[in-house]
Amino acid sequence: QVQLVESGGGLVKPGGSLRLSCAASGFTFSDYYMSWIRQAPGKGLEWVSYISSSGSTIYYADSVKGRFTISRDNAKNSLYLQMNSLRAEDTAVYYCARDLAAVAADYYFDYWGQGTLVTVSS
Amino acid sequence: EIVLTQSPATLSLSPGERATLSCRASQSVSSYLAWYQQKPGQAPRLLIYDASNRATGIPARFSGSGSGTDFTLTISSLEPEDFAVYYCQQRSNWPVTFGPGTKVDIK
């Protein structure tokens, strides 16, 4: 069965860095576009970043552009999010999510991990 | 950026009742709209995509309709496990955006 397991969250000071990982299993990871989506405590969902199956196409939300970097390692079935210059407003649960369609971009998210909490506070 | 507005913010109903949730887009998204269900402490679950297509394994009591700027998610007869928050999401224009959610709680 499809599984996405995030890790790497934690408490970090403003201006600090953190690297999130998402381990995928149960499907051909290299066929799927992947995204990071976050949810601040008690708030709604915000798409953060997206990467194509090969890694050649990447998009970021304006709120994280220039500070976050998405990447993937298809050999390791893993997705990453490098987060630099963190701010209090980046505090959220970060989910990795799989695109609905294989091979082509669909921008709907059919499988989500359980999320990892990032807290930015001094 | 396309803004999605959901109404009502909270819907209080009893099991067995029909739930009708609305999502309105600030500009046309054609049929490129999805609905998700989220329960406390859980990740969202995809229910409907392309406005009216049920995702794999989603019960038939969930249905979606609409196009352009106005969309509806209908739950024909609420089961106890359906009390949750529901989000709409558009993929018509970049960036993809989500609505603020409608909470369906037990009356």
HADDOCK unambig.tbl for C-alpha pairs under 7 A between the chains (distance, minus, plus):
assign (segid A and resid 44 and name CA) (segid B and resid 100 and name CA) 5.47 0.50 0.50
assign (segid A and resid 44 and name CA) (segid B and resid 101 and name CA) 6.79 0.50 0.50
assign (segid A and resid 45 and name CA) (segid B and resid 98 and name CA) 6.20 0.50 0.50
assign (segid A and resid 46 and name CA) (segid B and resid 97 and name CA) 6.95 0.50 0.50
assign (segid A and resid 46 and name CA) (segid B and resid 98 and name CA) 6.76 0.50 0.50
assign (segid A and resid 47 and name CA) (segid B and resid 96 and name CA) 6.78 0.50 0.50
assign (segid A and resid 47 and name CA) (segid B and resid 97 and name CA) 6.84 0.50 0.50
assign (segid A and resid 61 and name CA) (segid B and resid 95 and name CA) 6.82 0.50 0.50
assign (segid A and resid 107 and name CA) (segid B and resid 91 and name CA) 5.90 0.50 0.50
assign (segid A and resid 109 and name CA) (segid B and resid 46 and name CA) 6.67 0.50 0.50
assign (segid A and resid 110 and name CA) (segid B and resid 45 and name CA) 6.95 0.50 0.50
assign (segid A and resid 110 and name CA) (segid B and resid 46 and name CA) 5.42 0.50 0.50
assign (segid A and resid 112 and name CA) (segid B and resid 43 and name CA) 6.23 0.50 0.50
assign (segid A and resid 113 and name CA) (segid B and resid 43 and name CA) 6.80 0.50 0.50
assign (segid A and resid 114 and name CA) (segid B and resid 42 and name CA) 6.61 0.50 0.50
assign (segid A and resid 114 and name CA) (segid B and resid 43 and name CA) 5.70 0.50 0.50
